[in-house]
């Protein structure tokens, strides 16, 4: 990759969501949320497995009823990835999923109600080593804060969050993370900046209700990109009105662009022009679809002509430069020539071979270090 990463991450307390560390020096985790009916166990498990395959570190499941809580227990038994239960209002649901092995509870102490109920949930979490996520959302601020501020603002979000934090502090419970989400990019970014200076716990990033696949991706990339570049954020969820698998892909793409996570292929591709010696757009569409399963981090440059092609190809793990003939580079050196007819097939084969070699080399390195 080009250069060192200049991002200095905010130091936060490390918590464990199942076997996934969040905060401290842990990699920024990527999560999504199921949109199936939780009581439909088979459909929810199937979606969780698809999210696992896409690389999800953590998956959240909405648990609105006691019936859903019982279903959650069955779902948990069939899921390898850590599961967060999303719970509002009814503290008994939180107590039940704690018994059933939940990895994290998403609650707001304020809407759980009486102090004794909040205490019961916190004690259940403490006894079982379950962390809590405080989830503040601009769309569901407390009535007194709505009245005080007149409308959702960064300060209103932070005040709501600190109110919930204080609740957990009073109960001497420190294993929690916090989110202050808004659909407005500036509001969310400012709220996270302010909160980051006031607590030591990890921050769960998100632009809530960001929109459809394209517009929501752009809005999330802009908002989360601003925060991540400042070192703020320990886990993230991209909120898209789309297949949840797309949320995972976008999350990893954002982290990849900032060199905060490397997972799968990082493509460097030109937008194409009349100088191109092969159809760059078609080639890229085919390669992305075919190589979606590869998890090994590799930089692959696909450049249509010799103007920027050789320079980009030499910096990448694998590079293709259009020319007469088209040239393939591996680790900066030209190794083969490709004609346009077999270009995608042969390039895919080369990428898979290099990915396998890198995987084997890493395995040997790990084995030698033991």
N, C-alpha and C positions, 0 to 999 in steps of 0.2 A: 504494500500500500504506500501511497505518497505521504511521506513525512510522519512526524509524531503527532499524537493527539494533544491539542493544547487545553482540553477541557479539564478543569480541576473540580472534582465532584465535592459537593457539600458532605461533610461528615455527619452521618446519622447513626442512630442506634440500630443494631441488627436484630431483626426478629425472624422467626422461622414459621413459614406457612407450609405445614407438612414437612417435606424434605427440601423445600426451596427457601434459601436465605433471601431476605428482603432488607436492604439497607446496609450500612457499613461499607465493606469493600466488595460486596456481592455484585455480580452482573445485574444490570437493570432488567427485571423480569417483564415478560409480555403476557398479558392475560386477555381473556374475552369472557363473554357471558352467553349461556345457552338461551335460545329463544323458542325452544319447544315447550309444550305443556309439561311441567315437572312431574305431574302424576302419570304421564305416559313414560314409564321407565325405559322401555326399549328405545323409543325415539330420542330421549335425552342422552342415554348411554351412547347411542350411535353418533350423535352430534359431538359429544365429548371426545370420542375416539377420533373423529375427523379433526377436531381441534388439536388433539395430541399429535397426530401425524403432521399437522401444519407447523408444530413446534411450540404450542402453547405451554407456558411454564405453570400457569394457574388458570383454573376455570371457575367462574362464579355461576351459581344457580339460584334462581329466585324461589323462596320457600314462603308463600303467603298464607298457607293454612296448615293445620295439623296433619291433614291427609297428605299434603305435599311433603311434610317432614318425614312421614313414614316412607314415602316414595324415595326421598333423598337418601335414606338409609340403604335402600336397595341399590340405588345408583352408585353410592359411595363404594359399595363392595365390588362393583364392576369397573371402577375407574382407577387408573394408575396415577393420573395427574392430581395434585392437590386441589381440593374443592372448597370454595367459599360459599357459605349460605347467606343469601340476601334476605334480611328479616326486618320488618317494621311492625311496631305497635305491640305485638303479642309476645311477651317475654317467655311464655311457656314453649313456644316454637323454638326459641333459642336454646332453652334448656334441653329440649328433646333432641335437636340435631347435635348438641354437644355430646349427649349420650351415644349417639349413632356414629360418632367419629369424624365430625366436621373438622376441617383443617384451619378455618378462620371464620369468624362471625362478623358480618357487615351489619352494624346496628348504629343508631344514633341514640345515646342514652336518654336524650330529651324526649324522644317519642315512645320510649319504652314505658315511661310513666314514673310511678312512685319510687322513692329511694330504695325501698326494700326489694323491689323487683329488679332494679338495675344491679343492686348488690348481689342478688341471687345469680344473675347472668355472669357477672364478673367473677364470682367465686367458682362457678362451674368452669369458666374459661381458665382460671388460675389452676384449679385442681388437675385439669387435663392438658395443660400447656398449650392452650388454644389462644392465638392472638385475636385482636379485634380490629376491624377497620371502622373508623368514624367517617361517614360519607356525607358531606355537606353539598347541597345542590341549590343553585340559584332559584330553581323552580319550586323549592319546597322549604323556604326559610320560615322560621318561627314567626307567628303573627306579630309579636311585640317588636321584632326586628324589622319586619315589613313596615310597621307603623313608624318606628324610630327613623328609618332611613328613607322611607317613601317608595323606594324601589330597590331591587338587588344592586349592591355595590361591592367592590372588593372588601371594604371595611366590614360590611354586613356579613359577608361570607366568613371572614376571619373571626369576627366576634362570635358567630354561631359555632365555629370549630372550637375556639378556645373555651367556650361554655361547656362543650362536651368533653374536651380534654380535662378541664378542671374537675368534672364529675369523676373521671377515671383516676385523676391524681388524688382526690379525696379518699378513694378506695385503695390507694397505693398500688395501682395497676399500671405498668409502664409498657407492656408489650402490645402496642397498637400502632397503626399507621393512619394517616389522615388524607382525605381528598377534599378539595374545595372547587367543585366543577361548575362551570357556566358554559352556555352555548356561545357567549360573546368572548372572543379571543382575548381582548385587552383586559376584561374583567377577571377572567380565569388566571391569566398570567400575573396580573398585579396581586391577586389574592394569594397565589402560591409564593410569590416573592416575599410578601409580608409575613406569611406563616412560616416560611423557611427560617426566618430570623428569630422566631419566638419559641420553637419547640425543637427537641432533639430527635423526635421520632421520624421514621421514613415517611416520604410523601408518595401517594398514589396519584399519578397524573392522568388527566383526561379533559378533553373539551366535550362536554356532554351534549347529546342530541346534535352531533356535528352536521348531520345531513346524509345524503345518499353517498354512493361509492366514490364518485369523483369529487364532488364539492366537500364532502366530509373528510376525505383524505387530505385535501389541500388545507382545509381549516385546521385539522389536527396537526398536520406537519408544520404549519406556521406557528401555532400556539405552543405545541410541545417542543418544537425546535428551538424557540426562544429560551424556554426554561432549561432544556437539556444542555444547550450550549453554555449556560451559566452554571452548570453543575447541579441543578436542582432536579430531583426526581429519582425514585428508587424502583418504581414499578409503574407500568402504564397500561391503559386500556383505550383503544381507539373505538369510539362509539359511532357506528355506521348503520344506516338503514340498509343493510345488505347481509349476505351470508356471513356469519361470525368468523368463518375461516379467513375472509378477506381482512378482518380486523387484525388477525395475527400477522398476516403477510405485510400489511401496511406498518404495523408496529415494528417489525424487524427491519423493514426498509428504512424507517426513520432512524433507528439506532445505527443501522449500517452506514447511512449517509454521514453520520457524525462520528463514525469509528468507535462507537460505544459497545457494539456487539458485532461479531462476524459469524454469520450463519448462512450457508448457501452461497450461491454465486452473486457476486457484485458485478453487474454488467456495466461496461463503459461503451456506449454506442453513439455514433454520430446520428444526427437527425436526417441525414442523407440529402444529396443534391445531385445535379446533373453530372458531377464528376465521378459518381459512384461506379464501380466496376461490377457490382452485384446488387441485388435488391436488398438493401439493409433492413428496411422495415419488415419485409416478409421473413427474412432470416432471423431477426430478433424475435418476432412473434412465435416462430416455430421453436427456436431454442428455449425461450422462456417456458413454453408449454411442455416441451419434452423433458426439460431438466428441473422441473418443479420439485422432484423427489430428492434432489441432491442437497445434503445438509453440510457438506464439507465447505469451508470458506475458501473461495477462489476468486481472484480478479480476472475477468474475461473481457478483453477489448474487441469490439466489432466495428471496424472503421472502413468506410467504403472506398477510400482513395489513398494516395500516397502523400497527401499534404500533411495531415496529422497522424496518419496511420502508423508509420514506423515508430514515432515518438511515444504514442500511447501503448503500442504493442510491446515495446521494450520495457515499459514500467509495469505491465500486467503479468500475471502468472501464465496466461495464454492470450495471444493476440492474433487477430485476423486483419490483414491489410489488403484492401482491394488494389489490384494492379495487373500488370501483364507479365507474369501471372499473379494470382492472389497468393499471398504468403502467410503461413502460420508461424508464429513465434512462440517458443516456450522458454520461460525465464530469460527473456530478452534476446534470444538467439533464433534466427530463422531456421526452421527444421523441415518444412515441407511446402509443396505447392498444391493448390486446390483449384480444380476447374469449377465453374458455376453449377454444373449439373449435379455433382455429388457433394456440393459444398456443405449443406446442413448435416447430412448423414455423417460425413467424415469429421466435421468439426465436433459434432456431438460425441462421436467415438473418442476423439482426442481428449475432450474435456472429461469424459467418464474415466478414461485411463489415468489422467493426471489426478483426478479426485481419489481414485482407488490407491494410487501410489502415495498420495499425501496422507491418507487414512492409515495405510500400512506403516509409513514412517513415524507417524504420531504414536501408533500402538507400540512400535519398537522402543521409542523414546520413553514412554510410560513404563514399559516392562523393565528397561534398563535402570530406571530411577528407583525401582522398588527394592 
